[in-house]
Amino acid sequence: MASEAKKLKELRRKAAKAWIESNSGWIPKDRYDFLDMCEALSEPFTDVHYAFVPPPKSVKDIEEVYREKIKAGELPAKDPKTGDWDHVTYLPRWTDPDYTPNLRIGIDGITTHHNTVRDALYNLRPAVRLEDQIQNPTQYATRFGIADGRLDGRSRMSPSWSKTRNPFDDFANQVDMLDAAEHNEAKHRTREMHRASGTVAPPGEAISPQVMEDMLSRYGLLSNEQLVEEIEKAAKKGMSFEEMLDDLERRNPRIMRAHRVFLENVRNDQSYQRMICNGLTTDELITTNTYLITDDIVMDLDNDLSP
């Protein structure tokens, strides 16, 4: 029995070493020895009795995933060069090339049925599949998924100062705030702008968004770009979004009116973020250095992975 255990350990160590060598292109080679960890994670397949197999290829639109019994120790191999993909189970499910959000696996892990769950969180997944690209997902959507009901590729998880937010959410509201004299001035400046550039105003555009931006800035109400900069500066000072709003209200209540829709959208997104992140907003996660959206790999352990 002892010799069998020793032989199994040698096989596992050999398999772990081969796996590390075959993936040497992306495994860090300095500071850490991954052999012991990979050996511990290796699976000897000595007690496997079942494996998933796909339905017969002759059957179409089938809603059952078949399972057949395989003798212990005879599970088909699948290393990078050999083996049968038919016995591979994709985890998470959305990595399967044949994945469709309209079907979901039953609680037994075998049967599938139509996905009728409309929960905002149940169907979330990173927006990295080919079919997601038509919505041009934002950086946060590639991590947290496109929020339910969104058609603009946004996740609702971006920080309050994100440049992916639509800066002209309040354009109609801002135009309505102009008095008669200001309205006439904005229309005149829009005509002059197009005349100077030799362009024609789009149908229905009496006031250019750029002219509106300039007027907001000139009247001390912050242009949309300046508002985003103010939010980011306040966050870096440790102010919460609500504290920043109180500060804007004290400075000039008209700022709040001019950017009412934009600020309400940020507040609603933060409520959504608290639901996702257990009571925290993305702003708070970033400013406390709890979470940074980056693909950089940082090795900051000060000890070996294994004794």
NORRALIN-V801453 format. One record per residue. N is the residue number from 1. PSI is psi in radians with two decimals (* if undefined). Layout:
BEGIN
<<N;PSI> <N;PSI>>
END
This chain:
BEGIN
<<1;-0.73> <2;-0.68> <3;-0.62> <4;-0.72> <5;-0.70> <6;-0.72> <7;-0.71> <8;-0.71> <9;-0.71> <10;-0.71> <11;-0.72> <12;-0.69> <13;-0.67> <14;-0.73> <15;-0.71> <16;-0.73> <17;-0.71> <18;-0.67> <19;-0.74> <20;-0.73> <21;-0.67> <22;-0.31> <23;0.46> <24;-0.30> <25;-0.46> <26;0.00> <27;2.17> <28;2.41> <29;-0.15> <30;2.62> <31;-0.60> <32;2.51> <33;1.98> <34;0.01> <35;-0.85> <36;-0.70> <37;-0.79> <38;-0.60> <39;-0.72> <40;-0.53> <41;-0.24> <42;2.58> <43;2.05> <44;-0.25> <45;0.66> <46;-0.23> <47;0.46> <48;2.24> <49;-0.36> <50;2.66> <51;2.57> <52;2.42> <53;2.61> <54;2.84> <55;2.79> <56;2.45> <57;-0.26> <58;-0.26> <59;2.25> <60;2.63> <61;0.57> <62;2.51> <63;0.39> <64;2.42> <65;2.09> <66;2.63> <67;2.25> <68;2.71> <69;2.31> <70;2.37> <71;2.61> <72;2.36> <73;-0.03> <74;0.34> <75;2.23> <76;2.42> <77;2.72> <78;1.48> <79;3.12> <80;-0.34> <81;-0.38> <82;3.04> <83;3.14> <84;2.07> <85;-0.30> <86;-0.33> <87;0.23> <88;2.26> <89;2.20> <90;2.16> <91;2.21> <92;2.84> <93;-0.58> <94;-0.12> <95;-0.18> <96;2.28> <97;-0.48> <98;0.22> <99;2.45> <100;2.34> <101;-0.19> <102;-0.23> <103;2.61> <104;2.69> <105;2.42> <106;3.00> <107;-0.29> <108;-0.07> <109;0.11> <110;-1.04> <111;2.68> <112;2.67> <113;2.93> <114;2.33> <115;1.90> <116;0.12> <117;2.18> <118;0.28> <119;2.38> <120;-0.46> <121;-0.50> <122;-0.69> <123;0.11> <124;2.47> <125;2.72> <126;2.36> <127;1.22> <128;0.03> <129;2.79> <130;-0.69> <131;-0.25> <132;-0.37> <133;-0.38> <134;-0.43> <135;0.01> <136;1.12> <137;2.51> <138;2.99> <139;-0.72> <140;-0.52> <141;-0.53> <142;-0.23> <143;-0.84> <144;-0.12> <145;2.77> <146;2.21> <147;2.55> <148;2.25> <149;-0.13> <150;2.45> <151;0.06> <152;0.22> <153;0.24> <154;2.62> <155;-0.29> <156;0.16> <157;0.02> <158;2.66> <159;2.86> <160;-0.42> <161;0.19> <162;2.43> <163;-0.13> <164;-0.19> <165;2.58> <166;1.95> <167;-0.21> <168;0.46> <169;-0.54> <170;0.19> <171;-0.87> <172;-0.70> <173;-0.70> <174;-0.69> <175;-0.70> <176;-0.41> <177;-0.31> <178;2.41> <179;-3.13> <180;-0.76> <181;-0.76> <182;-0.67> <183;-0.77> <184;-0.68> <185;-0.75> <186;-0.72> <187;-0.71> <188;-0.79> <189;-0.59> <190;-0.77> <191;-0.74> <192;-0.68> <193;-0.79> <194;-0.61> <195;-0.73> <196;-0.59> <197;-0.09> <198;0.45> <199;2.94> <200;2.34> <201;2.43> <202;2.61> <203;2.29> <204;-0.10> <205;1.79> <206;-0.53> <207;2.21> <208;2.43> <209;-0.61> <210;-0.68> <211;-0.72> <212;-0.70> <213;-0.82> <214;-0.70> <215;-0.69> <216;-0.78> <217;-0.75> <218;-0.59> <219;0.13> <220;0.36> <221;0.09> <222;2.18> <223;2.93> <224;-0.71> <225;-0.73> <226;-0.62> <227;-0.80> <228;-0.69> <229;-0.68> <230;-0.74> <231;-0.77> <232;-0.73> <233;-0.73> <234;-0.70> <235;-0.70> <236;-0.43> <237;-0.07> <238;0.14> <239;2.47> <240;2.93> <241;-0.71> <242;-0.67> <243;-0.66> <244;-0.69> <245;-0.71> <246;-0.67> <247;-0.74> <248;-0.67> <249;-0.69> <250;-0.66> <251;-0.80> <252;1.88> <253;-0.44> <254;-0.39> <255;-0.76> <256;-0.72> <257;-0.69> <258;-0.46> <259;0.51> <260;-0.86> <261;-0.77> <262;-0.84> <263;-0.64> <264;-0.69> <265;-0.69> <266;-0.79> <267;-0.73> <268;-0.69> <269;-0.64> <270;-0.59> <271;-0.70> <272;-0.74> <273;-0.67> <274;-0.58> <275;-0.67> <276;-0.73> <277;0.54> <278;0.83> <279;-0.03> <280;2.64> <281;2.86> <282;-0.65> <283;-0.81> <284;-0.66> <285;-0.64> <286;-0.84> <287;-0.41> <288;0.12> <289;0.48> <290;-0.64> <291;2.23> <292;2.26> <293;1.70> <294;2.65> <295;0.08> <296;2.43> <297;2.12> <298;2.10> <299;1.77> <300;0.32> <301;2.47> <302;0.32> <303;2.93> <304;2.72> <305;-0.53> <306;2.68> <307;*>>
END
